[in-house]
Amino acid sequence: MSSPIVHGVSITPLTQCSHWFSALDIIAIKMKCCNEFYACISCHAALAKHNTKVWTKEERDEEAVFCGGCKSVLSIEEYMAGDGKCEEGSRCPKCNAGWNPGCKNHWSLYFEI
């Protein structure tokens, strides 16, 4: 399967954008409202012409998280389970790339908590 198209403002090959661009900001999330991957919710707000919707707890098996490190698409459950696997933050279960631990503070913008 080929990598999904990731939308955003000034996207890098690792999925960083103009809003979030540290070495750990390498995930993109498929927005429930349009089934399109965006680097962040601010990119969605800047580019999409519609409101966002939140993935429900019942939809955690949805493959909605893209790791820019290894180009794997993960289920929401796999992504959320990766949180806390290292002291610095979460890591990709496929490639062990570190992810921004602060992303957890924004989960409610994407996922029902």
Summary of the structure (lengths in Angstrom):
residues: 113
radius of gyration: 12.7
end to end distance: 29.7
largest distance: 38.4
contacts: 336
relative contact order: 0.19
helix: 22%
strand: 21%
